[in-house]
Each structure stands twice: as structure tokens, then as C-alpha cells.
Amino acid sequence: MIFAISMDYTVFLLSSAKEHWHRSHEVILGIAVLLDAMLVRLVLIPTLLRVFGRYAWARPQWLQRLLPDVRFGHA
């Protein structure tokens, strides 16, 4: 579900950049989207997840009590 939401957001960004290009013929928004897609999503976020390890996935105790226990797999 999270992957689907992030893909929808990416499609929204790209369509917004394309509309902006058709209106003004300025490429700066396209460059910003490209930098976001290439640097942030492909390099920075995976690096931070690797550095923080299991702490990147930690939740506060109060939030853990509120959220349902969702498990994926057949175990």
C-alpha cells in the first residue's frame, strides 16, 4: 500500500512538471523533480535506512499500541 501511494505521488509530481513545462517552457521544475527522484529517493533514503539500521523502523510505544498488528507472509 505504501509503495502504491509513493508511486501515485511520483506520477503526480511528473504530471505536474509536464503541465508546468507546457505552460511556461521552463525546465527548472523538471530538474527539481529529477533531483528528487534520483538523489533523494534512490541514494539518500536507502543510505539513511542503512545507517540507522533497525532504528529507522522503530515506532514510539504509544503509536505501536494504537496501530494494528499487520503481518505479511504465511507464518
PyMOL Python script that loads the backbone (N, CA, C, O; Angstrom):
from pymol import cmd

cmd.read_pdbstr("""\
ATOM      1  N   MET A   1       0.820  -1.174   0.000  1.00  0.00           N
ATOM      2  CA  MET A   1       0.000   0.000   0.000  1.00  0.00           C
ATOM      3  C   MET A   1       0.877   1.257   0.000  1.00  0.00           C
ATOM      4  O   MET A   1       0.602   2.214  -0.724  1.00  0.00           O
ATOM      5  N   ILE A   2       1.927   1.244   0.812  1.00  0.00           N
ATOM      6  CA  ILE A   2       2.828   2.399   0.870  1.00  0.00           C
ATOM      7  C   ILE A   2       3.519   2.595  -0.477  1.00  0.00           C
ATOM      8  O   ILE A   2       3.709   3.725  -0.928  1.00  0.00           O
ATOM      9  N   PHE A   3       3.892   1.486  -1.111  1.00  0.00           N
ATOM     10  CA  PHE A   3       4.524   1.586  -2.425  1.00  0.00           C
ATOM     11  C   PHE A   3       3.570   2.209  -3.437  1.00  0.00           C
ATOM     12  O   PHE A   3       3.981   3.041  -4.246  1.00  0.00           O
ATOM     13  N   ALA A   4       2.303   1.814  -3.398  1.00  0.00           N
ATOM     14  CA  ALA A   4       1.314   2.363  -4.319  1.00  0.00           C
ATOM     15  C   ALA A   4       1.129   3.862  -4.098  1.00  0.00           C
ATOM     16  O   ALA A   4       1.023   4.626  -5.057  1.00  0.00           O
ATOM     17  N   ILE A   5       1.090   4.275  -2.851  1.00  0.00           N
ATOM     18  CA  ILE A   5       0.942   5.696  -2.547  1.00  0.00           C
ATOM     19  C   ILE A   5       2.146   6.478  -3.040  1.00  0.00           C
ATOM     20  O   ILE A   5       1.991   7.562  -3.603  1.00  0.00           O
ATOM     21  N   SER A   6       3.350   5.941  -2.837  1.00  0.00           N
ATOM     22  CA  SER A   6       4.538   6.655  -3.294  1.00  0.00           C
ATOM     23  C   SER A   6       4.583   6.726  -4.819  1.00  0.00           C
ATOM     24  O   SER A   6       5.034   7.728  -5.375  1.00  0.00           O
ATOM     25  N   MET A   7       4.125   5.681  -5.499  1.00  0.00           N
ATOM     26  CA  MET A   7       4.079   5.714  -6.956  1.00  0.00           C
ATOM     27  C   MET A   7       3.059   6.742  -7.440  1.00  0.00           C
ATOM     28  O   MET A   7       3.311   7.460  -8.408  1.00  0.00           O
ATOM     29  N   ASP A   8       1.910   6.814  -6.770  1.00  0.00           N
ATOM     30  CA  ASP A   8       0.921   7.832  -7.128  1.00  0.00           C
ATOM     31  C   ASP A   8       1.505   9.226  -6.955  1.00  0.00           C
ATOM     32  O   ASP A   8       1.289  10.104  -7.791  1.00  0.00           O
ATOM     33  N   TYR A   9       2.240   9.428  -5.875  1.00  0.00           N
ATOM     34  CA  TYR A   9       2.856  10.728  -5.628  1.00  0.00           C
ATOM     35  C   TYR A   9       3.887  11.057  -6.711  1.00  0.00           C
ATOM     36  O   TYR A   9       3.973  12.199  -7.161  1.00  0.00           O
ATOM     37  N   THR A  10       4.657  10.070  -7.122  1.00  0.00           N
ATOM     38  CA  THR A  10       5.651  10.272  -8.169  1.00  0.00           C
ATOM     39  C   THR A  10       4.977  10.624  -9.491  1.00  0.00           C
ATOM     40  O   THR A  10       5.423  11.526 -10.200  1.00  0.00           O
ATOM     41  N   VAL A  11       3.905   9.913  -9.820  1.00  0.00           N
ATOM     42  CA  VAL A  11       3.164  10.220 -11.046  1.00  0.00           C
ATOM     43  C   VAL A  11       2.590  11.625 -10.974  1.00  0.00           C
ATOM     44  O   VAL A  11       2.612  12.356 -11.964  1.00  0.00           O
ATOM     45  N   PHE A  12       2.074  12.012  -9.806  1.00  0.00           N
ATOM     46  CA  PHE A  12       1.552  13.360  -9.628  1.00  0.00           C
ATOM     47  C   PHE A  12       2.650  14.395  -9.861  1.00  0.00           C
ATOM     48  O   PHE A  12       2.419  15.392 -10.545  1.00  0.00           O
ATOM     49  N   LEU A  13       3.830  14.176  -9.308  1.00  0.00           N
ATOM     50  CA  LEU A  13       4.931  15.117  -9.493  1.00  0.00           C
ATOM     51  C   LEU A  13       5.328  15.238 -10.962  1.00  0.00           C
ATOM     52  O   LEU A  13       5.521  16.340 -11.476  1.00  0.00           O
ATOM     53  N   LEU A  14       5.446  14.101 -11.621  1.00  0.00           N
ATOM     54  CA  LEU A  14       5.848  14.132 -13.026  1.00  0.00           C
ATOM     55  C   LEU A  14       4.791  14.786 -13.910  1.00  0.00           C
ATOM     56  O   LEU A  14       5.135  15.536 -14.823  1.00  0.00           O
ATOM     57  N   SER A  15       3.517  14.517 -13.657  1.00  0.00           N
ATOM     58  CA  SER A  15       2.472  15.153 -14.460  1.00  0.00           C
ATOM     59  C   SER A  15       2.410  16.647 -14.183  1.00  0.00           C
ATOM     60  O   SER A  15       2.145  17.437 -15.089  1.00  0.00           O
ATOM     61  N   SER A  16       2.653  17.040 -12.938  1.00  0.00           N
ATOM     62  CA  SER A  16       2.686  18.456 -12.603  1.00  0.00           C
ATOM     63  C   SER A  16       3.854  19.157 -13.304  1.00  0.00           C
ATOM     64  O   SER A  16       3.701  20.272 -13.803  1.00  0.00           O
ATOM     65  N   ALA A  17       5.009  18.507 -13.341  1.00  0.00           N
ATOM     66  CA  ALA A  17       6.166  19.076 -14.043  1.00  0.00           C
ATOM     67  C   ALA A  17       5.887  19.196 -15.541  1.00  0.00           C
ATOM     68  O   ALA A  17       6.273  20.185 -16.165  1.00  0.00           O
ATOM     69  N   LYS A  18       5.219  18.195 -16.121  1.00  0.00           N
ATOM     70  CA  LYS A  18       4.907  18.241 -17.547  1.00  0.00           C
ATOM     71  C   LYS A  18       3.925  19.379 -17.850  1.00  0.00           C
ATOM     72  O   LYS A  18       4.099  20.098 -18.834  1.00  0.00           O
ATOM     73  N   GLU A  19       2.906  19.544 -17.022  1.00  0.00           N
ATOM     74  CA  GLU A  19       1.959  20.645 -17.217  1.00  0.00           C
ATOM     75  C   GLU A  19       2.657  21.997 -17.105  1.00  0.00           C
ATOM     76  O   GLU A  19       2.391  22.912 -17.884  1.00  0.00           O
ATOM     77  N   HIS A  20       3.550  22.110 -16.129  1.00  0.00           N
ATOM     78  CA  HIS A  20       4.297  23.359 -15.965  1.00  0.00           C
ATOM     79  C   HIS A  20       5.157  23.636 -17.204  1.00  0.00           C
ATOM     80  O   HIS A  20       5.258  24.780 -17.649  1.00  0.00           O
ATOM     81  N   TRP A  21       5.769  22.598 -17.752  1.00  0.00           N
ATOM     82  CA  TRP A  21       6.596  22.755 -18.942  1.00  0.00           C
ATOM     83  C   TRP A  21       5.766  23.224 -20.126  1.00  0.00           C
ATOM     84  O   TRP A  21       6.195  24.104 -20.873  1.00  0.00           O
ATOM     85  N   HIS A  22       4.571  22.639 -20.308  1.00  0.00           N
ATOM     86  CA  HIS A  22       3.722  23.023 -21.431  1.00  0.00           C
ATOM     87  C   HIS A  22       3.229  24.472 -21.309  1.00  0.00           C
ATOM     88  O   HIS A  22       3.014  25.142 -22.320  1.00  0.00           O
ATOM     89  N   ARG A  23       3.053  24.948 -20.083  1.00  0.00           N
ATOM     90  CA  ARG A  23       2.595  26.322 -19.888  1.00  0.00           C
ATOM     91  C   ARG A  23       3.709  27.338 -20.072  1.00  0.00           C
ATOM     92  O   ARG A  23       3.504  28.371 -20.710  1.00  0.00           O
ATOM     93  N   SER A  24       4.893  27.059 -19.518  1.00  0.00           N
ATOM     94  CA  SER A  24       5.925  28.097 -19.461  1.00  0.00           C
ATOM     95  C   SER A  24       7.217  27.764 -20.204  1.00  0.00           C
ATOM     96  O   SER A  24       8.028  28.659 -20.438  1.00  0.00           O
ATOM     97  N   HIS A  25       7.427  26.525 -20.574  1.00  0.00           N
ATOM     98  CA  HIS A  25       8.659  26.067 -21.221  1.00  0.00           C
ATOM     99  C   HIS A  25       9.905  26.356 -20.384  1.00  0.00           C
ATOM    100  O   HIS A  25      10.978  26.623 -20.927  1.00  0.00           O
ATOM    101  N   GLU A  26       9.755  26.302 -19.049  1.00  0.00           N
ATOM    102  CA  GLU A  26      10.900  26.402 -18.141  1.00  0.00           C
ATOM    103  C   GLU A  26      11.210  25.004 -17.627  1.00  0.00           C
ATOM    104  O   GLU A  26      10.295  24.264 -17.266  1.00  0.00           O
ATOM    105  N   VAL A  27      12.505  24.624 -17.588  1.00  0.00           N
ATOM    106  CA  VAL A  27      12.881  23.258 -17.184  1.00  0.00           C
ATOM    107  C   VAL A  27      13.246  23.132 -15.727  1.00  0.00           C
ATOM    108  O   VAL A  27      13.595  22.035 -15.291  1.00  0.00           O
ATOM    109  N   ILE A  28      13.184  24.219 -14.930  1.00  0.00           N
ATOM    110  CA  ILE A  28      13.670  24.167 -13.554  1.00  0.00           C
ATOM    111  C   ILE A  28      12.848  23.204 -12.687  1.00  0.00           C
ATOM    112  O   ILE A  28      13.406  22.513 -11.834  1.00  0.00           O
ATOM    113  N   LEU A  29      11.546  23.154 -12.897  1.00  0.00           N
ATOM    114  CA  LEU A  29      10.723  22.230 -12.119  1.00  0.00           C
ATOM    115  C   LEU A  29      11.055  20.787 -12.479  1.00  0.00           C
ATOM    116  O   LEU A  29      11.091  19.916 -11.610  1.00  0.00           O
ATOM    117  N   GLY A  30      11.295  20.541 -13.753  1.00  0.00           N
ATOM    118  CA  GLY A  30      11.686  19.204 -14.186  1.00  0.00           C
ATOM    119  C   GLY A  30      13.008  18.772 -13.573  1.00  0.00           C
ATOM    120  O   GLY A  30      13.180  17.611 -13.202  1.00  0.00           O
ATOM    121  N   ILE A  31      13.935  19.707 -13.468  1.00  0.00           N
ATOM    122  CA  ILE A  31      15.224  19.409 -12.836  1.00  0.00           C
ATOM    123  C   ILE A  31      15.028  19.099 -11.354  1.00  0.00           C
ATOM    124  O   ILE A  31      15.668  18.197 -10.814  1.00  0.00           O
ATOM    125  N   ALA A  32      14.145  19.848 -10.702  1.00  0.00           N
ATOM    126  CA  ALA A  32      13.872  19.596  -9.284  1.00  0.00           C
ATOM    127  C   ALA A  32      13.267  18.214  -9.085  1.00  0.00           C
ATOM    128  O   ALA A  32      13.644  17.502  -8.155  1.00  0.00           O
ATOM    129  N   VAL A  33      12.338  17.832  -9.942  1.00  0.00           N
ATOM    130  CA  VAL A  33      11.732  16.500  -9.853  1.00  0.00           C
ATOM    131  C   VAL A  33      12.772  15.424 -10.129  1.00  0.00           C
ATOM    132  O   VAL A  33      12.802  14.397  -9.452  1.00  0.00           O
ATOM    133  N   LEU A  34      13.617  15.657 -11.116  1.00  0.00           N
ATOM    134  CA  LEU A  34      14.666  14.687 -11.433  1.00  0.00           C
ATOM    135  C   LEU A  34      15.637  14.526 -10.265  1.00  0.00           C
ATOM    136  O   LEU A  34      16.014  13.405  -9.923  1.00  0.00           O
ATOM    137  N   LEU A  35      16.041  15.633  -9.655  1.00  0.00           N
ATOM    138  CA  LEU A  35      16.926  15.550  -8.494  1.00  0.00           C
ATOM    139  C   LEU A  35      16.256  14.818  -7.344  1.00  0.00           C
ATOM    140  O   LEU A  35      16.890  14.018  -6.655  1.00  0.00           O
ATOM    141  N   ASP A  36      14.972  15.094  -7.139  1.00  0.00           N
ATOM    142  CA  ASP A  36      14.243  14.404  -6.080  1.00  0.00           C
ATOM    143  C   ASP A  36      14.205  12.905  -6.353  1.00  0.00           C
ATOM    144  O   ASP A  36      14.448  12.097  -5.457  1.00  0.00           O
ATOM    145  N   ALA A  37      13.903  12.544  -7.584  1.00  0.00           N
ATOM    146  CA  ALA A  37      13.802  11.130  -7.924  1.00  0.00           C
ATOM    147  C   ALA A  37      15.155  10.433  -7.879  1.00  0.00           C
ATOM    148  O   ALA A  37      15.258   9.311  -7.384  1.00  0.00           O
ATOM    149  N   MET A  38      16.187  11.084  -8.389  1.00  0.00           N
ATOM    150  CA  MET A  38      17.486  10.425  -8.489  1.00  0.00           C
ATOM    151  C   MET A  38      18.271  10.466  -7.184  1.00  0.00           C
ATOM    152  O   MET A  38      18.765   9.437  -6.725  1.00  0.00           O
ATOM    153  N   LEU A  39      18.389  11.642  -6.588  1.00  0.00           N
ATOM    154  CA  LEU A  39      19.238  11.762  -5.406  1.00  0.00           C
ATOM    155  C   LEU A  39      18.531  11.348  -4.115  1.00  0.00           C
ATOM    156  O   LEU A  39      19.051  10.544  -3.341  1.00  0.00           O
ATOM    157  N   VAL A  40      17.366  11.896  -3.899  1.00  0.00           N
ATOM    158  CA  VAL A  40      16.692  11.656  -2.626  1.00  0.00           C
ATOM    159  C   VAL A  40      16.162  10.234  -2.545  1.00  0.00           C
ATOM    160  O   VAL A  40      16.463   9.511  -1.595  1.00  0.00           O
ATOM    161  N   ARG A  41      15.378   9.827  -3.533  1.00  0.00           N
ATOM    162  CA  ARG A  41      14.705   8.523  -3.454  1.00  0.00           C
ATOM    163  C   ARG A  41      15.618   7.343  -3.755  1.00  0.00           C
ATOM    164  O   ARG A  41      15.412   6.260  -3.207  1.00  0.00           O
ATOM    165  N   LEU A  42      16.620   7.520  -4.607  1.00  0.00           N
ATOM    166  CA  LEU A  42      17.479   6.390  -4.965  1.00  0.00           C
ATOM    167  C   LEU A  42      18.784   6.332  -4.183  1.00  0.00           C
ATOM    168  O   LEU A  42      19.389   5.264  -4.085  1.00  0.00           O
ATOM    169  N   VAL A  43      19.235   7.457  -3.623  1.00  0.00           N
ATOM    170  CA  VAL A  43      20.525   7.472  -2.927  1.00  0.00           C
ATOM    171  C   VAL A  43      20.372   7.807  -1.451  1.00  0.00           C
ATOM    172  O   VAL A  43      20.787   7.026  -0.595  1.00  0.00           O
ATOM    173  N   LEU A  44      19.788   8.948  -1.145  1.00  0.00           N
ATOM    174  CA  LEU A  44      19.757   9.435   0.225  1.00  0.00           C
ATOM    175  C   LEU A  44      18.922   8.562   1.159  1.00  0.00           C
ATOM    176  O   LEU A  44      19.407   8.164   2.217  1.00  0.00           O
ATOM    177  N   ILE A  45      17.700   8.261   0.797  1.00  0.00           N
ATOM    178  CA  ILE A  45      16.821   7.478   1.673  1.00  0.00           C
ATOM    179  C   ILE A  45      17.372   6.073   1.922  1.00  0.00           C
ATOM    180  O   ILE A  45      17.433   5.662   3.081  1.00  0.00           O
ATOM    181  N   PRO A  46      17.778   5.309   0.895  1.00  0.00           N
ATOM    182  CA  PRO A  46      18.364   3.992   1.186  1.00  0.00           C
ATOM    183  C   PRO A  46      19.632   4.075   2.047  1.00  0.00           C
ATOM    184  O   PRO A  46      19.865   3.203   2.884  1.00  0.00           O
ATOM    185  N   THR A  47      20.442   5.106   1.850  1.00  0.00           N
ATOM    186  CA  THR A  47      21.644   5.275   2.667  1.00  0.00           C
ATOM    187  C   THR A  47      21.287   5.532   4.123  1.00  0.00           C
ATOM    188  O   THR A  47      21.880   4.941   5.026  1.00  0.00           O
ATOM    189  N   LEU A  48      20.318   6.414   4.351  1.00  0.00           N
ATOM    190  CA  LEU A  48      19.892   6.686   5.730  1.00  0.00           C
ATOM    191  C   LEU A  48      19.290   5.454   6.382  1.00  0.00           C
ATOM    192  O   LEU A  48      19.523   5.208   7.565  1.00  0.00           O
ATOM    193  N   LEU A  49      18.520   4.675   5.633  1.00  0.00           N
ATOM    194  CA  LEU A  49      17.957   3.449   6.193  1.00  0.00           C
ATOM    195  C   LEU A  49      19.065   2.465   6.564  1.00  0.00           C
ATOM    196  O   LEU A  49      18.957   1.761   7.569  1.00  0.00           O
ATOM    197  N   ARG A  50      20.115   2.411   5.769  1.00  0.00           N
ATOM    198  CA  ARG A  50      21.239   1.516   6.057  1.00  0.00           C
ATOM    199  C   ARG A  50      22.014   1.995   7.290  1.00  0.00           C
ATOM    200  O   ARG A  50      22.418   1.186   8.125  1.00  0.00           O
ATOM    201  N   VAL A  51      22.218   3.305   7.401  1.00  0.00           N
ATOM    202  CA  VAL A  51      22.974   3.862   8.521  1.00  0.00           C
ATOM    203  C   VAL A  51      22.229   3.664   9.839  1.00  0.00           C
ATOM    204  O   VAL A  51      22.822   3.251  10.836  1.00  0.00           O
ATOM    205  N   PHE A  52      20.932   3.957   9.842  1.00  0.00           N
ATOM    206  CA  PHE A  52      20.162   3.858  11.082  1.00  0.00           C
ATOM    207  C   PHE A  52      19.738   2.436  11.417  1.00  0.00           C
ATOM    208  O   PHE A  52      19.341   2.156  12.548  1.00  0.00           O
ATOM    209  N   GLY A  53      19.820   1.539  10.447  1.00  0.00           N
ATOM    210  CA  GLY A  53      19.520   0.140  10.696  1.00  0.00           C
ATOM    211  C   GLY A  53      18.109  -0.068  11.216  1.00  0.00           C
ATOM    212  O   GLY A  53      17.152   0.484  10.672  1.00  0.00           O
ATOM    213  N   ARG A  54      17.979  -0.864  12.267  1.00  0.00           N
ATOM    214  CA  ARG A  54      16.645  -1.178  12.787  1.00  0.00           C
ATOM    215  C   ARG A  54      15.995   0.026  13.453  1.00  0.00           C
ATOM    216  O   ARG A  54      14.776   0.050  13.626  1.00  0.00           O
ATOM    217  N   TYR A  55      16.786   1.022  13.827  1.00  0.00           N
ATOM    218  CA  TYR A  55      16.211   2.217  14.452  1.00  0.00           C
ATOM    219  C   TYR A  55      15.423   3.068  13.456  1.00  0.00           C
ATOM    220  O   TYR A  55      14.587   3.878  13.856  1.00  0.00           O
ATOM    221  N   ALA A  56      15.685   2.890  12.171  1.00  0.00           N
ATOM    222  CA  ALA A  56      14.925   3.621  11.155  1.00  0.00           C
ATOM    223  C   ALA A  56      13.473   3.155  11.114  1.00  0.00           C
ATOM    224  O   ALA A  56      12.593   3.890  10.665  1.00  0.00           O
ATOM    225  N   TRP A  57      13.222   1.923  11.588  1.00  0.00           N
ATOM    226  CA  TRP A  57      11.882   1.358  11.550  1.00  0.00           C
ATOM    227  C   TRP A  57      11.205   1.376  12.915  1.00  0.00           C
ATOM    228  O   TRP A  57      10.098   0.858  13.062  1.00  0.00           O
ATOM    229  N   ALA A  58      11.850   1.962  13.904  1.00  0.00           N
ATOM    230  CA  ALA A  58      11.286   1.978  15.255  1.00  0.00           C
ATOM    231  C   ALA A  58      10.089   2.925  15.333  1.00  0.00           C
ATOM    232  O   ALA A  58      10.052   3.965  14.676  1.00  0.00           O
ATOM    233  N   ARG A  59       9.115   2.537  16.152  1.00  0.00           N
ATOM    234  CA  ARG A  59       7.940   3.375  16.395  1.00  0.00           C
ATOM    235  C   ARG A  59       7.884   3.705  17.877  1.00  0.00           C
ATOM    236  O   ARG A  59       8.319   2.907  18.708  1.00  0.00           O
ATOM    237  N   PRO A  60       7.353   4.869  18.215  1.00  0.00           N
ATOM    238  CA  PRO A  60       7.151   5.163  19.632  1.00  0.00           C
ATOM    239  C   PRO A  60       6.167   4.166  20.235  1.00  0.00           C
ATOM    240  O   PRO A  60       5.282   3.662  19.543  1.00  0.00           O
ATOM    241  N   GLN A  61       6.324   3.888  21.516  1.00  0.00           N
ATOM    242  CA  GLN A  61       5.489   2.887  22.184  1.00  0.00           C
ATOM    243  C   GLN A  61       4.005   3.249  22.105  1.00  0.00           C
ATOM    244  O   GLN A  61       3.168   2.373  21.889  1.00  0.00           O
ATOM    245  N   TRP A  62       3.668   4.544  22.279  1.00  0.00           N
ATOM    246  CA  TRP A  62       2.262   4.937  22.246  1.00  0.00           C
ATOM    247  C   TRP A  62       1.651   4.725  20.864  1.00  0.00           C
ATOM    248  O   TRP A  62       0.469   4.400  20.750  1.00  0.00           O
ATOM    249  N   LEU A  63       2.449   4.909  19.817  1.00  0.00           N
ATOM    250  CA  LEU A  63       1.957   4.696  18.467  1.00  0.00           C
ATOM    251  C   LEU A  63       1.829   3.209  18.169  1.00  0.00           C
ATOM    252  O   LEU A  63       0.912   2.795  17.459  1.00  0.00           O
ATOM    253  N   GLN A  64       2.719   2.424  18.693  1.00  0.00           N
ATOM    254  CA  GLN A  64       2.677   0.979  18.483  1.00  0.00           C
ATOM    255  C   GLN A  64       1.411   0.382  19.091  1.00  0.00           C
ATOM    256  O   GLN A  64       0.864  -0.580  18.552  1.00  0.00           O
ATOM    257  N   ARG A  65       0.938   0.942  20.210  1.00  0.00           N
ATOM    258  CA  ARG A  65      -0.302   0.455  20.825  1.00  0.00           C
ATOM    259  C   ARG A  65      -1.524   0.836  19.993  1.00  0.00           C
ATOM    260  O   ARG A  65      -2.516   0.108  19.994  1.00  0.00           O
ATOM    261  N   LEU A  66      -1.471   1.960  19.285  1.00  0.00           N
ATOM    262  CA  LEU A  66      -2.619   2.428  18.506  1.00  0.00           C
ATOM    263  C   LEU A  66      -2.757   1.728  17.155  1.00  0.00           C
ATOM    264  O   LEU A  66      -3.871   1.500  16.682  1.00  0.00           O
ATOM    265  N   LEU A  67      -1.629   1.389  16.537  1.00  0.00           N
ATOM    266  CA  LEU A  67      -1.651   0.802  15.217  1.00  0.00           C
ATOM    267  C   LEU A  67      -1.980  -0.686  15.282  1.00  0.00           C
ATOM    268  O   LEU A  67      -1.604  -1.357  16.244  1.00  0.00           O
ATOM    269  N   PRO A  68      -2.676  -1.214  14.275  1.00  0.00           N
ATOM    270  CA  PRO A  68      -2.961  -2.659  14.258  1.00  0.00           C
ATOM    271  C   PRO A  68      -1.695  -3.452  13.968  1.00  0.00           C
ATOM    272  O   PRO A  68      -0.745  -2.927  13.389  1.00  0.00           O
ATOM    273  N   ASP A  69      -1.687  -4.704  14.367  1.00  0.00           N
ATOM    274  CA  ASP A  69      -0.558  -5.599  14.143  1.00  0.00           C
ATOM    275  C   ASP A  69      -0.739  -6.273  12.773  1.00  0.00           C
ATOM    276  O   ASP A  69      -1.453  -7.269  12.653  1.00  0.00           O
ATOM    277  N   VAL A  70      -0.093  -5.727  11.762  1.00  0.00           N
ATOM    278  CA  VAL A  70      -0.211  -6.246  10.395  1.00  0.00           C
ATOM    279  C   VAL A  70       1.034  -7.050  10.088  1.00  0.00           C
ATOM    280  O   VAL A  70       2.154  -6.568  10.259  1.00  0.00           O
ATOM    281  N   ARG A  71       0.837  -8.284   9.631  1.00  0.00           N
ATOM    282  CA  ARG A  71       1.959  -9.149   9.285  1.00  0.00           C
ATOM    283  C   ARG A  71       1.785  -9.628   7.851  1.00  0.00           C
ATOM    284  O   ARG A  71       0.670  -9.908   7.412  1.00  0.00           O
ATOM    285  N   PHE A  72       2.883  -9.719   7.132  1.00  0.00           N
ATOM    286  CA  PHE A  72       2.871 -10.219   5.773  1.00  0.00           C
ATOM    287  C   PHE A  72       3.574 -11.557   5.756  1.00  0.00           C
ATOM    288  O   PHE A  72       4.599 -11.729   6.415  1.00  0.00           O
ATOM    289  N   GLY A  73       3.045 -12.494   5.022  1.00  0.00           N
ATOM    290  CA  GLY A  73       3.646 -13.807   4.937  1.00  0.00           C
ATOM    291  C   GLY A  73       2.660 -14.867   5.411  1.00  0.00           C
ATOM    292  O   GLY A  73       1.495 -14.588   5.695  1.00  0.00           O
ATOM    293  N   HIS A  74       3.163 -16.072   5.484  1.00  0.00           N
ATOM    294  CA  HIS A  74       2.302 -17.213   5.839  1.00  0.00           C
ATOM    295  C   HIS A  74       2.623 -17.770   7.209  1.00  0.00           C
ATOM    296  O   HIS A  74       2.155 -18.858   7.543  1.00  0.00           O
ATOM    297  N   ALA A  75       3.390 -17.079   8.006  1.00  0.00           N
ATOM    298  CA  ALA A  75       3.775 -17.600   9.324  1.00  0.00           C
ATOM    299  C   ALA A  75       2.656 -17.433  10.342  1.00  0.00           C
ATOM    300  O   ALA A  75       2.813 -17.818  11.501  1.00  0.00           O
TER     301      ALA A  75
END
""", "prot")
cmd.dss("prot")
cmd.show_as("cartoon", "prot")
cmd.util.cbc("prot")
cmd.orient("prot")
